[in-house]
Amino acid sequence: MNFGYARVSTNGQKLETQIDLLNAAGVDRIFQEKYTGTTTNRPVFNQLLAKLTEGDQLTVTKFDRFARNTSEVLSTVKKLFNKGVTINVLNFGVIDNSPTGQLTVTILSAVAQFDRDMILTRTQEGKDYARKHDPNFHEGRNNKYSDEQISQAYWLYKKGTPLQTIIKETGISSATLYRRFKKLTSENK
C-alpha cells in the first residue's frame, strides 16, 4: 500500500498543496497533521509508522516532512528500511534500502538540517540587526487590537463594567484584556 504523509508546522499553515501532490502521486491513504518538525513526538506520524508493513511505500512531498534533524531522519528511515518499506520523496524520487539509497538519505537529511540551521542563523542575524538599528522593532505578532481599543476597554473596566460585558461588546478575549491591561498599567507607573 502507498501511504502519504503531509505535515505543516503551525495551525495557520495549509496542507492542501501537499495533499494535492500526494493525491496526484497516487497514494492510497494520506495521514496529515499540523505539528512542528522540531519534535519527535508527532502523534499522527507515529500512528502511520506503526501501520506500515513490508512492501508498503511512504510518500512525502519533501524530505523535511520527516523531520529537520539528520539523526531523526536517519533513525526513521532505518526503521522503515528494516520493515521493508520504501520511501518516495516527490521532489527527489524513490529511495530503497540499497547502499545508494542509504547514502542518498544521509546526504539529503544533512542538507535539510543545514538549510534549516542557516535559515535560523539568518533570521537571528536579521533580528539582532533590527534590534540595534530600528527603534520600532518588536518580535512577535502585531497586536490585533489598538492601544486605543484597549484603553477604552480598560476605562470601562475601571468604571465597574463587568469583564464579560466588555468581552461581549468588544470581542476582545479575556486573556488579551488581562495581558494588555497589565502592560497598560505597568507603562503608566
C-alpha positions as CSV (number, residue, x, y, z in Angstrom):
1,M,0.0,0.0,0.0
2,N,1.2,3.5,-0.7
3,F,0.7,5.8,2.3
4,G,1.2,9.6,2.1
5,Y,2.2,11.9,4.9
6,A,1.5,15.6,4.9
7,R,2.7,17.9,7.7
8,V,2.8,21.6,8.4
9,S,4.4,23.2,11.5
10,T,1.6,25.5,12.6
11,N,-2.2,25.7,12.6
12,G,-2.0,28.8,10.4
13,Q,-0.3,26.9,7.6
14,K,-2.3,24.9,4.9
15,L,-1.9,21.2,4.0
16,E,-3.8,21.4,0.7
17,T,-0.8,21.8,-1.6
18,Q,0.9,18.7,-0.1
19,I,-2.4,16.7,-0.2
20,D,-2.9,17.6,-3.9
21,L,0.7,16.5,-4.7
22,L,0.2,13.3,-2.8
23,N,-3.1,12.5,-4.5
24,A,-1.5,13.2,-7.9
25,A,1.2,10.7,-7.0
26,G,-1.4,8.1,-6.5
27,V,-1.2,7.4,-2.7
28,D,-3.9,5.2,-1.3
29,R,-4.3,6.9,2.1
30,I,-3.0,10.2,3.4
31,F,-2.1,10.9,7.0
32,Q,-1.9,14.6,7.9
33,E,-1.1,16.7,10.9
34,K,-0.2,20.2,12.0
35,Y,2.7,19.6,14.3
36,T,6.2,21.1,14.4
37,G,9.0,19.1,12.8
38,T,11.4,20.1,15.6
39,T,10.0,17.4,17.9
40,T,9.9,13.7,17.5
41,N,6.6,13.4,19.2
42,R,4.2,13.7,16.2
43,P,1.2,11.5,17.1
44,V,-0.2,11.1,13.5
45,F,3.3,10.3,12.1
46,N,3.8,7.7,14.9
47,Q,0.5,6.2,14.1
48,L,1.5,5.9,10.4
49,L,4.8,4.4,11.3
50,A,3.1,1.7,13.3
51,K,0.7,0.9,10.4
52,L,3.4,0.5,7.7
53,T,4.4,-3.1,6.8
54,E,6.7,-4.9,4.4
55,G,6.1,-3.9,0.8
56,D,4.4,-0.6,1.7
57,Q,5.6,2.8,0.4
58,L,5.7,6.0,2.3
59,T,5.4,9.1,0.2
60,V,6.2,12.6,1.3
61,T,6.4,15.8,-0.8
62,K,9.8,16.8,0.6
63,F,12.4,15.3,2.9
64,D,11.8,17.9,5.7
65,R,8.3,16.4,6.2
66,F,10.0,13.6,8.1
67,A,12.0,15.9,10.4
68,R,14.6,18.6,10.2
69,N,17.2,16.8,12.2
70,T,19.6,14.5,10.5
71,S,19.8,11.9,13.2
72,E,16.0,11.7,13.5
73,V,15.6,11.2,9.7
74,L,18.3,8.5,9.7
75,S,16.7,6.7,12.6
76,T,13.2,6.9,11.0
77,V,14.5,5.7,7.6
78,K,16.4,2.9,9.2
79,K,13.2,1.7,10.9
80,L,11.3,1.9,7.6
81,F,14.0,0.0,5.7
82,N,14.1,-2.7,8.4
83,K,10.3,-3.1,7.9
84,G,10.8,-3.4,4.2
85,V,9.2,0.0,3.4
86,T,10.4,2.1,0.5
87,I,10.3,5.9,0.6
88,N,9.1,8.2,-2.2
89,V,10.2,11.8,-1.8
90,L,8.2,13.6,-4.5
91,N,10.8,16.3,-5.2
92,F,13.6,13.6,-5.4
93,G,12.4,10.1,-6.1
94,V,12.0,6.6,-4.6
95,I,14.6,5.6,-2.1
96,D,15.1,2.0,-1.1
97,N,17.3,0.1,1.2
98,S,20.4,-0.1,-1.0
99,P,23.8,1.4,-0.4
100,T,22.9,4.2,-2.8
101,G,19.6,4.8,-1.1
102,Q,21.2,4.9,2.3
103,L,23.8,7.4,1.1
104,T,21.1,9.5,-0.5
105,V,19.1,9.6,2.7
106,T,22.2,10.6,4.7
107,I,23.2,13.4,2.3
108,L,19.7,14.8,1.8
109,S,18.9,14.8,5.5
110,A,22.2,16.5,6.3
111,V,21.5,19.2,3.7
112,A,17.9,19.7,5.1
113,Q,19.3,20.2,8.6
114,F,22.0,22.6,7.2
115,D,19.3,24.6,5.4
116,R,17.2,24.8,8.5
117,D,20.2,25.9,10.6
118,M,21.1,28.5,8.0
119,I,17.6,29.9,8.0
120,L,17.6,30.2,11.8
121,T,21.0,31.9,11.7
122,R,19.9,34.4,9.1
123,T,16.7,35.1,11.0
124,Q,18.6,35.7,14.2
125,E,21.1,37.9,12.5
126,G,18.2,40.0,11.0
127,K,16.6,40.3,14.4
128,D,19.9,41.3,16.0
129,Y,20.4,44.0,13.3
130,A,16.8,45.3,13.7
131,R,17.1,45.5,17.5
132,K,20.2,47.7,17.1
133,H,19.0,49.9,14.2
134,D,15.2,50.0,14.4
135,P,13.8,51.7,17.5
136,N,10.3,50.4,16.5
137,F,11.3,46.8,16.2
138,H,9.5,44.2,18.3
139,E,9.3,40.5,18.0
140,G,6.1,38.5,17.7
141,R,2.8,39.3,16.1
142,N,1.4,42.8,15.8
143,N,-1.4,43.5,18.3
144,K,-4.8,42.7,16.9
145,Y,-6.3,45.5,19.0
146,S,-5.0,49.0,19.1
147,D,-3.9,50.8,22.2
148,E,-6.9,53.0,21.9
149,Q,-9.3,50.0,21.9
150,I,-7.6,48.5,24.9
151,S,-7.6,51.9,26.7
152,Q,-11.4,52.2,26.1
153,A,-11.9,48.7,27.4
154,Y,-9.8,49.5,30.4
155,W,-11.7,52.7,31.1
156,L,-15.0,50.6,31.0
157,Y,-13.4,48.1,33.4
158,K,-12.3,50.8,35.8
159,K,-15.8,52.2,35.8
160,G,-17.1,48.9,37.0
161,T,-18.3,47.3,33.8
162,P,-18.2,43.5,34.2
163,L,-15.4,41.9,32.2
164,Q,-17.9,39.6,30.5
165,T,-19.8,42.6,29.2
166,I,-16.6,44.2,27.9
167,I,-15.7,40.9,26.2
168,K,-19.1,40.7,24.5
169,E,-19.1,44.4,23.4
170,T,-15.5,44.5,22.1
171,G,-14.9,40.9,21.0
172,I,-11.6,41.0,22.8
173,S,-10.8,37.8,24.7
174,S,-10.2,37.9,28.5
175,A,-6.6,36.7,28.0
176,T,-5.9,39.6,25.7
177,L,-7.6,42.0,28.1
178,Y,-5.7,40.8,31.1
179,R,-2.3,40.8,29.2
180,R,-2.9,44.3,27.7
181,F,-4.3,45.8,30.9
182,K,-1.2,44.6,32.8
183,K,1.0,46.1,30.1
184,L,-1.0,49.3,30.1
185,T,-0.8,49.7,33.9
186,S,3.0,48.9,34.0
187,E,3.6,51.6,31.4
188,N,1.7,54.2,33.3
189,K,3.7,53.7,36.6
